[in-house]
């Protein structure tokens, strides 16, 4: 077994002092973010992020992952990298999705601490300072952000509530409600996280499965831009999360099959008894209603089984999660 999971050295979480309240600079701190239609905010984000962490680290690196953005986000980051060797552009060959892009950023981060945050400025990079203090005081490996109140439009709030409620009821992983992307992680935690090789990763449940001591950081999230997650994307994420982290839908199918098989058996038995002891009545409408109902139920159950089969197929193909087209730094 890889020793990553049991590393107890001080490099695991760099508190660097017996008194956790003493402000000690981190040797290398990585800021990891992704861009997709982020041309309006990425320059300001990088400036604020560097300013927010400059007093906390001796060296800083900013890893920006271009997730196949159709605007000029990558060009803006490339120009900034030409002016500042702390900035690195990881350009993916196409759009692979937010969660895969975040993991690609973690794979390229080299810091003792890694600060993962979205670049839309709804999660403000200045939160790093209190999050770092929390990590040191409580001696945890992860401090993750939790929204005090869920922000966004009506659809975003409703779909978010549906996601957390459904996932909590059906999943085997307890998901913090209103959890955000923003999180501060130690090097050893990130190494352990990257051992999970899911080809269709769902970031937050995976981050919980890794283990280690984690603490929540409650903050107020701004809502200043339209979300890039459509309703269809949210539904797809919910389906992927449920099929990846829960077998309960399969158990529900089994028990539903038992119940309906029992009902069908006793119904058939009653039909035979009525045919023997009394006159047989015509019932075409009720018969067709029953046939349509059970055929629809069968189609639904087959569809759920198909989702699991598709997930298995994606995993056994063993294709790469992402394809990195280029890693661009000033030194190159």
C-alpha positions in Angstrom: 0.0 0.0 0.0 1.2 3.5 -0.9 2.5 5.3 2.2 0.6 8.4 1.1 -2.3 7.5 3.3 -0.3 7.1 6.4 2.3 9.9 6.1 2.6 11.5 9.5 5.5 13.9 8.7 5.2 17.6 9.2 5.1 18.0 5.4 1.5 16.7 5.6 0.1 19.9 7.0 2.7 22.7 7.3 1.8 24.3 10.7 5.5 24.7 11.3 5.0 25.9 14.9 4.0 24.5 18.2 1.7 27.4 18.7 -0.8 27.4 15.8 -1.7 31.0 16.3 1.8 32.1 15.3 1.8 33.3 11.7 4.4 31.2 9.9 4.7 31.5 6.1 4.0 28.4 4.0 7.0 27.4 1.8 4.9 27.0 -1.4 1.2 27.8 -1.7 -0.7 26.8 -4.9 -3.9 28.5 -6.0 -5.8 26.3 -8.4 -8.8 27.5 -10.5 -10.6 26.8 -13.7 -11.8 29.1 -16.5 -14.9 28.6 -18.7 -16.4 31.8 -20.1 -14.3 33.7 -17.5 -12.8 36.4 -19.6 -14.6 39.1 -17.6 -13.2 38.0 -14.2 -10.0 36.0 -14.6 -7.5 39.0 -14.6 -9.1 40.5 -11.5 -9.3 37.2 -9.8 -5.6 36.4 -10.3 -4.6 39.9 -9.0 -6.8 39.5 -5.9 -5.7 35.9 -5.3 -2.0 36.7 -5.4 -2.6 39.7 -3.2 -4.6 37.7 -0.7 -1.9 35.0 -0.3 1.3 37.0 -0.6 1.7 37.5 3.1 1.0 33.8 3.9 3.6 32.1 1.6 7.2 32.4 0.6 6.4 31.2 -2.9 3.1 31.3 -4.8 2.0 29.5 -7.9 -1.3 30.1 -9.7 -2.6 27.1 -11.7 -5.3 28.1 -14.2 -7.0 25.3 -16.1 -8.7 26.3 -19.3 -11.6 23.8 -19.7 -12.0 24.4 -23.4 -13.4 27.9 -22.8 -15.0 29.3 -26.0 -14.0 32.9 -25.2 -10.5 34.4 -24.9 -10.0 33.4 -21.2 -6.9 31.3 -22.2 -5.3 34.1 -24.1 -5.7 36.5 -21.2 -4.1 34.0 -18.8 -1.3 33.4 -21.3 -0.6 37.1 -21.5 -0.5 37.3 -17.7 1.8 34.3 -17.5 4.2 36.1 -19.9 4.4 38.9 -17.3 4.5 36.8 -14.1 6.3 33.5 -13.8 4.1 32.5 -10.8 1.2 31.9 -13.2 0.7 28.6 -15.1 -1.8 27.9 -17.8 -3.0 24.3 -18.1 -4.9 24.2 -21.4 -7.1 21.2 -22.0 -7.8 20.0 -25.5 -11.5 20.5 -25.1 -14.2 21.0 -22.6 -14.2 18.0 -20.2 -16.3 19.5 -17.4 -15.7 21.5 -14.2 -14.9 18.5 -11.9 -12.4 16.9 -14.2 -10.7 20.3 -14.8 -10.3 20.9 -11.1 -8.6 17.6 -10.7 -6.3 18.4 -13.6 -5.3 21.5 -11.7 -4.6 19.5 -8.6 -2.4 17.2 -10.6 -0.2 20.1 -11.7 -0.1 21.8 -8.3 3.2 21.6 -6.4 2.5 23.5 -3.2 2.6 22.4 0.4 -0.9 23.9 0.6 -3.4 24.0 -2.2 -6.1 26.6 -2.3 -8.9 25.5 -4.8 -11.4 28.2 -5.7 -13.6 29.3 -8.6 -12.5 32.2 -10.7 -15.9 34.0 -10.9 -15.1 36.0 -7.7 -18.4 34.7 -6.1 -16.0 33.0 -3.7 -13.6 35.7 -2.7 -9.9 34.8 -2.5 -9.5 36.9 0.6 -11.1 34.1 2.6 -7.8 32.2 2.4 -6.4 34.0 5.5 -9.1 32.9 8.0 -9.2 29.5 6.3 -5.5 29.1 6.9 -5.8 30.1 10.5 -8.6 27.6 10.9 -6.5 24.8 9.4 -3.6 25.6 11.8 -5.7 26.0 14.9 -7.7 22.8 14.4 -4.8 20.9 12.8 -6.9 19.5 10.0 -6.0 18.6 6.5 -8.9 20.3 4.7 -10.9 23.4 5.4 -13.9 23.6 3.0 -16.3 26.4 2.3 -20.0 26.2 3.2 -22.4 28.9 2.1 -24.3 30.5 4.9 -27.3 30.8 2.6 -27.6 29.4 -0.9 -27.3 32.2 -3.4 -28.4 32.4 -7.0 -31.7 32.5 -8.9 -34.8 30.6 -8.2 -33.8 27.6 -10.5 -30.3 27.5 -9.0 -31.7 27.4 -5.4 -34.4 24.9 -6.1 -32.1 22.6 -8.1 -29.5 22.8 -5.4 -32.0 21.8 -2.7 -33.2 18.9 -4.8 -29.7 17.7 -5.3 -28.7 17.7 -1.7 -32.0 16.3 -0.5 -32.0 13.5 -3.1 -28.3 12.7 -2.6 -28.6 12.6 1.2 -31.5 10.2 1.1 -30.1 7.8 -1.5 -26.3 8.0 -1.1 -24.0 6.3 1.2 -21.9 9.5 1.6 -23.0 12.2 3.9 -22.7 15.4 1.9 -22.4 18.8 3.7 -25.3 21.0 2.6 -24.5 24.1 0.5 -20.8 23.1 0.3 -18.8 25.3 -2.1 -15.8 24.7 -4.4 -13.5 26.8 -2.3 -11.2 24.7 0.0 -7.7 24.8 1.5 -5.9 21.4 1.4 -2.6 20.0 2.5 -0.2 18.3 0.2 -0.7 14.8 1.7 -4.4 15.1 1.4 -4.2 16.0 -2.3 -1.8 13.1 -2.9 -4.4 10.8 -1.4 -7.2 12.4 -3.3 -5.4 11.8 -6.6 -5.2 8.1 -5.8 -8.9 7.9 -6.7 -9.0 7.2 -10.4 -12.8 7.6 -11.1 -13.2 8.4 -14.8 -16.4 10.3 -14.1 -15.5 12.1 -10.8 -17.9 14.0 -8.7 -15.6 16.2 -6.6 -17.3 16.7 -3.3 -18.3 13.1 -2.5 -14.8 12.0 -3.5 -13.2 14.6 -1.2 -15.2 13.1 1.7 -14.3 9.5 0.8 -10.6 10.4 1.0 -10.9 10.9 4.8 -8.5 12.9 7.0 -9.7 15.5 9.4 -11.8 18.2 7.8 -13.4 21.4 9.0 -16.2 23.6 7.6 -15.7 27.3 7.0 -19.0 29.2 6.8 -19.0 32.2 4.5 -21.3 34.4 2.4 -21.1 33.7 -1.3 -21.7 36.5 -3.7 -24.0 36.0 -6.7 -22.8 38.4 -9.4 -22.8 36.3 -12.5 -25.0 33.8 -14.4 -24.1 30.2 -13.6 -22.6 28.1 -16.4 -24.5 25.0 -15.0 -27.7 24.5 -16.9 -30.7 22.6 -15.5 -29.7 19.7 -17.7 -26.1 19.8 -16.3 -27.4 19.7 -12.8 -29.7 16.7 -13.5 -26.8 14.9 -15.2 -24.5 15.6 -12.1 -27.2 14.3 -9.8 -27.6 11.1 -11.8 -23.8 10.6 -12.0 -23.4 11.3 -8.2 -26.1 8.8 -7.3 -24.9 6.0 -9.6 -21.3 6.6 -8.5 -21.8 6.7 -4.8 -25.0 4.7 -4.1 -26.4 1.3 -4.8 -29.7 2.1 -3.2 -31.5 2.6 -6.5 -30.7 -1.0 -7.3 -32.1 -2.1 -3.9 -35.2 -0.1 -4.6 -35.6 -1.9 -7.9 -35.3 -5.2 -6.2 -37.9 -4.5 -3.5 -40.2 -2.9 -6.0 -40.0 -6.0 -8.1 -40.8 -8.2 -5.1 -43.8 -6.1 -4.2 -45.2 -5.9 -7.7 -44.5 -9.6 -8.3 -46.5 -10.4 -5.1 -49.3 -8.1 -6.1 -49.4 -9.7 -9.6 -49.5 -13.2 -8.2 -52.4 -12.5 -5.9 -54.2 -10.6 -8.6 -53.8 -13.5 -11.0 -55.0 -15.9 -8.2 -58.1 -13.8 -7.6 -58.9 -13.8 -11.4 -58.7 -17.6 -11.4 -60.9 -17.9 -8.4 -63.5 -15.5 -9.8 -63.5 -17.5 -13.1 -64.2 -20.7 -11.2 -66.9 -19.5 -8.8 -68.6 -16.7 -10.8 -69.2 -15.2 -14.2 -66.1 -13.6 -16.1 -66.6 -9.9 -16.7 -65.0 -8.0 -19.7 -62.5 -5.5 -18.6 -60.5 -4.3 -21.6 -59.8 -0.8 -20.2 -58.6 -2.0 -16.8 -56.5 -4.7 -18.5 -54.8 -2.2 -20.8 -54.2 0.2 -17.9 -52.4 -2.5 -16.0 -50.3 -3.6 -19.0 -49.3 0.0 -19.7 -48.4 0.6 -16.1 -46.2 -2.5 -15.7 -44.5 -1.9 -19.0 -43.7 1.7 -18.0 -42.4 0.5 -14.7 -40.3 -2.1 -16.4 -38.9 0.5 -18.8 -38.0 2.8 -15.8 -36.2 0.0 -14.0 -34.3 -1.0 -17.2 -33.3 2.6 -17.6 -31.8 2.7 -14.1 -29.9 -0.5 -14.7 -28.7 1.0 -17.9 -27.2 4.0 -16.0 -25.1 1.6 -13.9 -24.0 -0.4 -16.9 -22.9 2.8 -18.7 -20.9 3.9 -15.6 -19.2 0.5 -15.5 -18.5 0.7 -19.2 -16.9 4.1 -18.8 -14.7 2.8 -16.0 -13.5 -0.3 -17.8 -12.5 1.6 -20.9 -9.8 3.2 -18.8 -9.6 6.3 -20.9 -7.9 9.4 -19.5 -10.0 11.8 -17.6 -8.6 14.8 -19.4 -6.2 15.5 -22.2 -3.7 18.4 -21.5 -3.0 20.2 -24.7 -0.3 22.4 -23.2 1.2 23.6 -19.9 2.3 27.2 -20.4 4.7 29.1 -18.1 6.9 32.1 -18.6 10.0 29.9 -18.3 8.9 27.9 -21.4 
